[in-house]
Amino acid sequence: MTITYCKGLPTPANELNPVGKTQLEMFLAEYSSIFHQAVCETVNHLIKGDGFNKSQWNTHLQQTYKISKRHANGVIALSIGTVDAAKASRQRHIKVLTAKANSCQKWIKKAQRKLKNASKFYRKKNWHNSKTGCQLPLSMSLRYRETNWHNLRFQLHHKKRKLSHYRRQVQHLRAAPIRVTVPKGQAFMVGSKDETCGNQSCQWDGQIIKLRVPYCLEDKFGKYVSSRIGGFERKVNRLPSQGALTWHFYRKNGRWCVAVQFSPLPVKRVSRTIARGCIGIDLNPGSIGWALVDSEGNLRRHGQIPIQTGLPRGKQEAAIRHACFLLLHMAIAYRCPLVCEELDFSSKKTQLKEKGSKYARMLSSWAYSRFYELLSAILGNRGIEVRPVNPAYTSLIGLVKYARMYGLASDEAAALAIARRGMRWKEKLPDSITAYLSVNDSKHVWSHWNQLNNRLKRFIHSRHAYYGISNWEFLANPQQGSGNTL
């Protein structure tokens, strides 16, 4: 695990020259052009794939650009990371396009099946007396003056074009060579734990940074260039006094910035073991439900944290951070870890073209991954454990078992189920349901919840309906309760 601290490069008044720049900025402007040429040549050599010998290429860079071995190591490290990132991005792009093509193909098959069944249904002479009904009943829009059949055929035509476009894109990306963009205005120096101050080419004592000048620039800048950059002020500073420090200088918005990468110091654990209780959280668009559970798995506290989604990037980031700090204060007050769901929406986001506009807008504006990224960083820096668990059936368990029992909202009930799962408590079906289900005790308990979930989908379409269920017989055993309604 590594952490990176960044800051703008200071410009002390006593170090400014007549043109308004420090000696360090002048050196970085000169060295960055040499560094860029070396990185471009290394990237082209890596992309060709003729075989890469790091030692031989290091010697080649030293002789060609008149730089030291340590400077050449920085060039090679940045080039390898850039090429690997480009290859990973290409594979991820192909995976997303393939998933979109598969989703599109499923929609096409489903639409063709609807048209085929509807055509077969309406060819019957006595179709109006049929007891089965039609999957696609014929209807017409007075506004657009076309039938739903015509509209579905129109959509089907464009879906086939979209599917063909996805397949051509995937075929092109698999055959096309990798292209890498190397930005200008940067310098990278790899650290080592065996060197003084964690780096041989760039040494920092906490206030002053001292850079070793490459051989090609010694006549202009001397052997070393130094400047006062100060420290990296943080509320929780995990920068060690010893260990490898990798430095990255880069230009951003017309200004030089400096970043240091390091292995962080360990943090003193504040939260107690999860066996003594935990806080479960369930993130939903609009709110975060939380539930505090004691050592016996019983509910002690619960509540909701409102969080607005769909905001501009800066405001959305601020709203997420505010919610994370509220959870942090709560975890510190109760000295217990947080348990959250381990979800991945990448597959669902590839199906947005086949979903409704409301669902697509909701899922696109839901900053789920960013929330848990910030939550892990903020709580991890302060000694609070964040434990992810499998999210299977947590919402169903909370609604069926705990919503009416404690009078909880759906997200609070799900948070309670998540907290109990983090403590490894089993969630069996209530006796009022197992009396009507053929439960096999030899199977895992999740198979029982899956059986119940499949039956409930046919009867319950709203979460509010779970609060009004007084008898599960007509849901678990529809043969006996087909006449009941919610």
C-alpha positions, 0 to 999 in steps of 0.5 A, spaced: 500 500 500 502 506 498 500 514 499 501 520 495 501 527 498 501 533 493 502 540 493 504 546 489 511 548 488 513 554 493 517 560 490 520 563 496 522 570 495 529 570 496 530 564 491 527 568 485 531 570 479 530 577 475 525 573 471 521 571 477 523 564 477 526 559 482 533 555 480 529 549 481 523 551 476 529 553 471 532 546 472 525 542 471 523 546 465 530 544 462 530 537 465 523 535 463 524 536 455 530 531 456 526 526 460 520 527 455 524 525 449 527 519 454 520 517 456 517 517 449 523 513 446 522 508 452 515 507 451 515 506 443 520 500 445 516 497 450 510 497 445 514 494 439 515 488 444 521 486 441 524 484 448 526 489 454 532 488 457 532 493 463 539 493 464 541 494 457 536 499 456 538 503 462 545 503 459 542 506 453 539 511 456 545 514 460 549 514 453 544 517 449 541 523 454 547 523 458 543 522 465 545 518 471 543 511 472 538 513 477 535 518 473 534 513 467 531 508 472 525 514 473 524 514 466 524 506 465 519 506 471 514 511 468 514 508 461 513 501 464 507 504 468 504 508 462 504 502 458 501 497 463 496 503 464 494 503 457 494 496 456 489 495 462 485 501 459 484 497 452 482 491 455 477 494 460 474 498 454 474 491 450 470 488 456 465 494 457 463 494 449 463 486 449 458 487 455 454 492 451 454 488 445 451 482 449 446 486 453 444 489 446 443 482 443 439 479 449 434 485 448 434 484 440 432 476 442 427 478 447 423 483 442 423 478 436 420 473 441 415 478 443 413 480 436 413 472 434 408 470 439 404 476 438 404 475 431 402 468 432 397 470 437 393 475 433 393 469 427 388 465 431 381 466 429 378 466 436 384 470 439 379 475 443 376 469 447 383 467 449 385 465 456 392 466 456 393 473 453 398 476 449 405 478 451 405 485 446 397 487 446 396 491 440 395 498 441 396 505 438 398 512 440 394 518 438 399 523 439 405 519 434 399 516 430 403 509 430 402 502 433 407 499 439 408 494 434 411 499 429 415 502 434 418 496 437 420 494 430 423 501 429 427 500 436 429 493 433 432 496 427 436 501 431 438 496 436 441 491 430 445 497 428 448 498 435 450 491 436 453 491 429 457 498 431 459 495 438 462 488 434 466 492 429 469 497 435 471 490 439 474 487 432 478 494 431 480 495 438 483 487 438 487 488 432 489 496 433 496 497 436 496 500 443 497 508 443 500 512 449 500 519 450 506 522 454 505 529 457 510 534 457 512 538 463 514 532 468 520 529 471 520 522 475 525 520 480 524 513 483 526 512 491 529 506 494 529 504 502 537 503 502 538 510 500 539 516 504 532 520 505 529 514 501 532 517 494 539 518 491 537 523 486 532 527 490 533 528 497 528 532 502 530 533 510 523 535 511 524 543 509 529 543 503 529 539 497 536 537 494 536 534 486 542 531 483 543 534 476 544 530 470 551 530 467 548 534 461 545 540 465 551 540 470 555 546 466 548 550 466 546 548 473 552 545 477 552 538 480 546 540 485 539 544 485 536 545 492 530 549 494 525 550 500 519 547 499 517 546 506 513 540 508 506 536 507 501 539 512 496 534 513 491 533 519 493 525 519 500 525 517 503 518 515 509 520 512 515 516 515 522 519 516 525 513 513 523 509 507 523 509 500 520 516 497 518 517 490 518 524 487 514 526 481 514 533 479 509 536 474 506 542 471 498 543 472 495 550 470 501 553 469 504 551 475 509 546 477 507 541 483 511 536 487 508 529 489 511 524 494 509 517 494 511 512 500 509 506 504 505 510 510 506 509 517 501 504 521 495 507 524 493 506 531 487 502 531 481 505 534 475 501 533 475 494 537 474 487 534 468 486 530 465 481 535 464 487 540 459 490 535 459 494 529 455 499 525 452 497 518 451 502 513 447 501 506 448 506 501 442 508 497 440 514 492 438 520 497 440 517 504 445 512 507 442 508 512 446 505 518 444 501 524 449 499 530 449 492 533 451 490 539 455 483 541 449 479 541 447 482 534 441 486 537 439 493 534 442 498 539 441 505 534 439 506 527 438 512 523 439 515 516 444 520 513 441 524 507 446 525 501 444 528 495 446 525 488 446 528 481 450 534 483 456 538 480 463 534 481 465 539 486 459 539 490 458 532 490 465 531 493 463 535 498 457 532 500 460 525 500 466 527 504 460 530 509 457 524 510 463 520 511 465 524 516 459 523 520 460 516 519 467 517 522 464 521 528 459 515 529 464 510 529 469 513 534 464 515 539 462 507 539 469 505 538 466 500 533 468 498 525 464 499 519 461 494 515 459 495 508 456 492 502 461 490 496 458 492 490 460 492 483 455 496 478 460 496 472 456 490 469 449 494 470 452 500 467 453 497 461 446 495 460 443 502 461 441 503 453 436 497 455 433 500 461 429 506 462 431 513 462 430 514 470 434 508 472 439 510 467 440 517 470 439 514 477 445 509 476 449 514 472 449 520 478 450 515 484 457 516 486 457 509 489 465 507 488 467 514 490 463 514 496 467 507 499 473 510 496 473 516 500 470 512 506 476 507 506 481 513 506 478 517 511 476 512 516 483 508 515 487 514 516 484 514 523 484 507 525 477 505 524 476 498 520 472 498 514 470 491 512 466 489 506 461 483 506 457 480 500 451 483 499 446 477 497 439 478 499 441 483 505 435 488 502 430 482 502 432 480 509 432 487 512 425 488 509 422 481 511 425 480 518 427 487 521 423 492 518 416 491 522 420 488 528 423 494 529 419 499 525 425 501 520 426 504 514 428 499 508 435 502 508 436 501 516 433 494 515 438 493 510 444 496 514 442 491 520 442 485 516 449 487 513 452 489 520 449 482 522 453 479 516 459 482 518 459 479 525 457 472 521 451 471 524 446 467 520 439 469 517 434 464 517 427 464 514 422 466 519 417 460 522 411 464 519 414 463 512 418 456 512 411 453 514 409 454 507 416 453 503 419 446 502 425 448 506 431 443 505 435 444 511 441 441 508 442 447 503 445 453 504 441 458 508 441 463 502 438 458 497 432 459 502 432 466 501 433 465 493 427 461 493 423 466 497 425 472 493 423 468 486 416 467 489 415 474 492 417 478 485 411 475 482 406 479 488 410 485 491 413 490 486 414 496 492 418 496 498 412 499 502 408 493 501 412 489 506 410 493 512 403 491 511 404 484 510 400 480 516 400 473 513 405 470 509 401 464 507 398 467 500 405 469 498 409 463 500 404 458 498 400 462 492 396 455 491 392 456 497 392 464 497 391 466 490 385 470 492 388 474 497 391 481 496 396 486 499 
